[in-house]
């Protein structure tokens, strides 16, 4: 089981309550929600920041470049976007197979 961070580095300004966060954003995903939340806790992300909660294939956190570095220092696996897409495809196939009773 693993946590992954991609290298999207998309520039964006994101509202966060009364302030905004400007930076270059990436995705942090994991094999399981438990691992994803554990990494979020470890690097100081609020669990309320999760994207697509409840969907085991697409759950992720958007992280800034500094948070990505923290995640890597804490054990996350850095990947290029295409590699993370392949991980997501495998998760999707496993999810669909389990849902349809094939595994």
Phi, psi and omega in degrees: 000143186211164172244141185231149171229134180269182183243038184297315180049051178276125179286131179200157173245120188243128177293142177216084184068234182277355181237176176234155177244119180254136179175189175255124190252147178227176177253142171240122181231170179209169178291329179223158177296323180299315179295320181297312180293323178298319178292319177302315178298317184297324184260001174090024175269141174287138178296336179292348180278357183300144177255142180057045181299143179090349178254107187299341180272321190253000177300134178195168171246140168274128183232146176282167180307313179297322178292324176300315178298320177298316181298317179297316178298332180270002175116358177292151182265118178286139181219154168283161184304320181295324177295317179293326175298322178293321176298315180297321178298318178297318178298318180297316180297317178295319179298313181294320179296316179294318180298321182271005177075024182270346180235000000 
